[in-house]
Amino acid sequence: MRTALRTAVAGVATAAALMTCGSAGATPPGPGITSRILARATVDGTDYILREVTLPPGQTTGWHYHDGPLYGVVRQGTLSHYDSSCGPDGVYGTGERIEEPPGPGYVHIGRNLGDVPLVLDVLYVLPHGSPFSEDAPNPGCPFQ
């Protein structure tokens, strides 16, 4: 069982490493957001999905949370990341990594405040069949 899990994670992680060397499903995501699945594996009831997400300049993911942890790398641009306190909890540039904990206690939004498309490689570790993200209302911030 552990061998199968290690094999799945290693395969998806290898795909992520190779990619970084060279609509987000939130409420509401900005127009023009695109995504594509790069790799997928399911082991012991957990989905490991590597996904490329692109946000055009000025767009956001919308407010959301995830049912499992998320691990990402900024391939291009800058991710401005905000938590439910309306304050930035990180600004991530090209080559930088981000981790997001799971659950409705970590409502957040990603924003592309730059002038180039933001491209993220994201590894979702989710209970089998879970959506990429769960919609959440704006927690009272003056931006969406």
Contacts in CASP RR format, 6 or more apart in sequence:
PFRMAT RR
TARGET T0000
AUTHOR 0000-0000-0000
METHOD contacts of the structure
MODEL  1
MRTALRTAVAGVATAAALMTCGSAGATPPGPGITSRILARATVDGTDYIL
REVTLPPGQTTGWHYHDGPLYGVVRQGTLSHYDSSCGPDGVYGTGERIEE
PPGPGYVHIGRNLGDVPLVLDVLYVLPHGSPFSEDAPNPGCPFQ
1 44 0 8 1.000
4 43 0 8 1.000
4 44 0 8 1.000
5 43 0 8 1.000
5 44 0 8 1.000
5 46 0 8 1.000
7 43 0 8 1.000
8 41 0 8 1.000
8 42 0 8 1.000
8 43 0 8 1.000
8 48 0 8 1.000
9 43 0 8 1.000
9 48 0 8 1.000
11 39 0 8 1.000
11 41 0 8 1.000
12 39 0 8 1.000
12 40 0 8 1.000
12 41 0 8 1.000
12 48 0 8 1.000
12 49 0 8 1.000
12 50 0 8 1.000
12 123 0 8 1.000
13 123 0 8 1.000
15 38 0 8 1.000
15 39 0 8 1.000
15 50 0 8 1.000
16 50 0 8 1.000
16 72 0 8 1.000
16 73 0 8 1.000
16 121 0 8 1.000
16 123 0 8 1.000
19 38 0 8 1.000
19 50 0 8 1.000
19 52 0 8 1.000
19 75 0 8 1.000
19 121 0 8 1.000
20 73 0 8 1.000
20 75 0 8 1.000
20 95 0 8 1.000
20 121 0 8 1.000
23 29 0 8 1.000
23 30 0 8 1.000
23 32 0 8 1.000
23 33 0 8 1.000
23 34 0 8 1.000
23 35 0 8 1.000
24 33 0 8 1.000
24 35 0 8 1.000
24 53 0 8 1.000
24 55 0 8 1.000
24 61 0 8 1.000
24 62 0 8 1.000
24 64 0 8 1.000
24 132 0 8 1.000
24 133 0 8 1.000
25 61 0 8 1.000
25 62 0 8 1.000
25 64 0 8 1.000
25 131 0 8 1.000
25 132 0 8 1.000
25 133 0 8 1.000
25 135 0 8 1.000
26 60 0 8 1.000
26 61 0 8 1.000
26 62 0 8 1.000
26 63 0 8 1.000
26 64 0 8 1.000
26 109 0 8 1.000
26 133 0 8 1.000
26 135 0 8 1.000
26 136 0 8 1.000
27 62 0 8 1.000
27 63 0 8 1.000
27 64 0 8 1.000
27 135 0 8 1.000
27 136 0 8 1.000
27 137 0 8 1.000
27 138 0 8 1.000
28 62 0 8 1.000
28 144 0 8 1.000
29 59 0 8 1.000
29 60 0 8 1.000
29 61 0 8 1.000
29 62 0 8 1.000
30 55 0 8 1.000
30 59 0 8 1.000
30 60 0 8 1.000
30 61 0 8 1.000
30 62 0 8 1.000
31 56 0 8 1.000
31 59 0 8 1.000
32 55 0 8 1.000
32 56 0 8 1.000
32 59 0 8 1.000
33 53 0 8 1.000
33 54 0 8 1.000
33 55 0 8 1.000
33 56 0 8 1.000
33 59 0 8 1.000
33 61 0 8 1.000
34 53 0 8 1.000
34 54 0 8 1.000
35 51 0 8 1.000
35 52 0 8 1.000
35 53 0 8 1.000
35 54 0 8 1.000
36 51 0 8 1.000
36 52 0 8 1.000
37 49 0 8 1.000
37 50 0 8 1.000
37 51 0 8 1.000
38 50 0 8 1.000
38 51 0 8 1.000
38 52 0 8 1.000
38 121 0 8 1.000
39 48 0 8 1.000
39 49 0 8 1.000
39 50 0 8 1.000
40 47 0 8 1.000
40 48 0 8 1.000
40 49 0 8 1.000
40 50 0 8 1.000
41 47 0 8 1.000
41 48 0 8 1.000
42 48 0 8 1.000
42 128 0 8 1.000
45 127 0 8 1.000
45 128 0 8 1.000
46 125 0 8 1.000
46 126 0 8 1.000
46 127 0 8 1.000
46 128 0 8 1.000
47 124 0 8 1.000
47 125 0 8 1.000
47 126 0 8 1.000
47 127 0 8 1.000
47 128 0 8 1.000
47 129 0 8 1.000
47 130 0 8 1.000
48 123 0 8 1.000
48 124 0 8 1.000
48 125 0 8 1.000
49 123 0 8 1.000
49 124 0 8 1.000
49 126 0 8 1.000
49 132 0 8 1.000
50 121 0 8 1.000
50 122 0 8 1.000
50 123 0 8 1.000
50 124 0 8 1.000
51 121 0 8 1.000
51 122 0 8 1.000
51 123 0 8 1.000
51 124 0 8 1.000
51 132 0 8 1.000
52 75 0 8 1.000
52 119 0 8 1.000
52 120 0 8 1.000
52 121 0 8 1.000
52 122 0 8 1.000
53 61 0 8 1.000
53 119 0 8 1.000
53 120 0 8 1.000
53 122 0 8 1.000
54 117 0 8 1.000
54 118 0 8 1.000
54 119 0 8 1.000
54 120 0 8 1.000
55 61 0 8 1.000
55 110 0 8 1.000
55 111 0 8 1.000
55 112 0 8 1.000
55 117 0 8 1.000
55 118 0 8 1.000
55 120 0 8 1.000
56 112 0 8 1.000
56 117 0 8 1.000
57 112 0 8 1.000
57 114 0 8 1.000
57 115 0 8 1.000
57 116 0 8 1.000
57 117 0 8 1.000
57 118 0 8 1.000
58 111 0 8 1.000
58 112 0 8 1.000
58 113 0 8 1.000
58 114 0 8 1.000
59 111 0 8 1.000
59 112 0 8 1.000
60 109 0 8 1.000
60 110 0 8 1.000
60 111 0 8 1.000
60 112 0 8 1.000
60 143 0 8 1.000
60 144 0 8 1.000
61 109 0 8 1.000
61 110 0 8 1.000
61 111 0 8 1.000
61 133 0 8 1.000
62 109 0 8 1.000
62 110 0 8 1.000
62 144 0 8 1.000
63 107 0 8 1.000
63 108 0 8 1.000
63 109 0 8 1.000
63 135 0 8 1.000
63 136 0 8 1.000
63 137 0 8 1.000
63 138 0 8 1.000
63 139 0 8 1.000
63 144 0 8 1.000
64 107 0 8 1.000
64 108 0 8 1.000
64 109 0 8 1.000
64 133 0 8 1.000
64 134 0 8 1.000
64 135 0 8 1.000
64 136 0 8 1.000
65 102 0 8 1.000
65 103 0 8 1.000
65 104 0 8 1.000
65 105 0 8 1.000
65 106 0 8 1.000
65 107 0 8 1.000
65 108 0 8 1.000
65 133 0 8 1.000
65 134 0 8 1.000
65 136 0 8 1.000
66 100 0 8 1.000
66 102 0 8 1.000
66 103 0 8 1.000
66 106 0 8 1.000
66 124 0 8 1.000
66 126 0 8 1.000
66 132 0 8 1.000
66 133 0 8 1.000
66 134 0 8 1.000
67 102 0 8 1.000
67 103 0 8 1.000
67 126 0 8 1.000
67 127 0 8 1.000
67 130 0 8 1.000
67 131 0 8 1.000
67 134 0 8 1.000
68 102 0 8 1.000
68 103 0 8 1.000
68 124 0 8 1.000
68 125 0 8 1.000
68 126 0 8 1.000
68 127 0 8 1.000
68 130 0 8 1.000
69 99 0 8 1.000
69 100 0 8 1.000
69 101 0 8 1.000
69 102 0 8 1.000
69 125 0 8 1.000
70 98 0 8 1.000
70 99 0 8 1.000
70 100 0 8 1.000
70 102 0 8 1.000
70 122 0 8 1.000
70 123 0 8 1.000
70 124 0 8 1.000
70 125 0 8 1.000
71 97 0 8 1.000
71 98 0 8 1.000
71 99 0 8 1.000
71 122 0 8 1.000
71 123 0 8 1.000
71 125 0 8 1.000
72 97 0 8 1.000
72 98 0 8 1.000
72 99 0 8 1.000
72 120 0 8 1.000
72 121 0 8 1.000
72 122 0 8 1.000
72 123 0 8 1.000
73 95 0 8 1.000
73 96 0 8 1.000
73 97 0 8 1.000
73 98 0 8 1.000
73 120 0 8 1.000
73 121 0 8 1.000
74 92 0 8 1.000
74 93 0 8 1.000
74 94 0 8 1.000
74 95 0 8 1.000
74 96 0 8 1.000
74 98 0 8 1.000
74 118 0 8 1.000
74 119 0 8 1.000
74 120 0 8 1.000
75 94 0 8 1.000
75 95 0 8 1.000
75 119 0 8 1.000
75 120 0 8 1.000
75 121 0 8 1.000
76 94 0 8 1.000
76 116 0 8 1.000
76 117 0 8 1.000
76 118 0 8 1.000
76 119 0 8 1.000
77 93 0 8 1.000
77 94 0 8 1.000
77 112 0 8 1.000
77 114 0 8 1.000
77 116 0 8 1.000
77 117 0 8 1.000
77 118 0 8 1.000
77 119 0 8 1.000
78 91 0 8 1.000
78 92 0 8 1.000
78 93 0 8 1.000
78 94 0 8 1.000
78 112 0 8 1.000
78 113 0 8 1.000
78 114 0 8 1.000
78 118 0 8 1.000
79 91 0 8 1.000
79 92 0 8 1.000
79 93 0 8 1.000
79 98 0 8 1.000
79 110 0 8 1.000
79 111 0 8 1.000
79 112 0 8 1.000
79 118 0 8 1.000
79 120 0 8 1.000
80 88 0 8 1.000
80 90 0 8 1.000
80 91 0 8 1.000
80 110 0 8 1.000
80 111 0 8 1.000
80 112 0 8 1.000
80 113 0 8 1.000
81 88 0 8 1.000
81 89 0 8 1.000
81 90 0 8 1.000
81 91 0 8 1.000
81 92 0 8 1.000
81 98 0 8 1.000
81 108 0 8 1.000
81 109 0 8 1.000
81 110 0 8 1.000
81 111 0 8 1.000
82 88 0 8 1.000
82 89 0 8 1.000
82 108 0 8 1.000
82 109 0 8 1.000
82 110 0 8 1.000
82 111 0 8 1.000
82 141 0 8 1.000
82 143 0 8 1.000
83 89 0 8 1.000
83 106 0 8 1.000
83 107 0 8 1.000
83 108 0 8 1.000
84 105 0 8 1.000
84 106 0 8 1.000
84 107 0 8 1.000
84 108 0 8 1.000
84 139 0 8 1.000
84 141 0 8 1.000
85 139 0 8 1.000
86 139 0 8 1.000
86 140 0 8 1.000
86 141 0 8 1.000
86 142 0 8 1.000
86 143 0 8 1.000
87 141 0 8 1.000
89 108 0 8 1.000
90 98 0 8 1.000
92 98 0 8 1.000
100 106 0 8 1.000
100 108 0 8 1.000
103 134 0 8 1.000
104 134 0 8 1.000
104 136 0 8 1.000
107 136 0 8 1.000
107 139 0 8 1.000
109 141 0 8 1.000
109 144 0 8 1.000
111 143 0 8 1.000
112 118 0 8 1.000
124 132 0 8 1.000
126 132 0 8 1.000
138 144 0 8 1.000
END
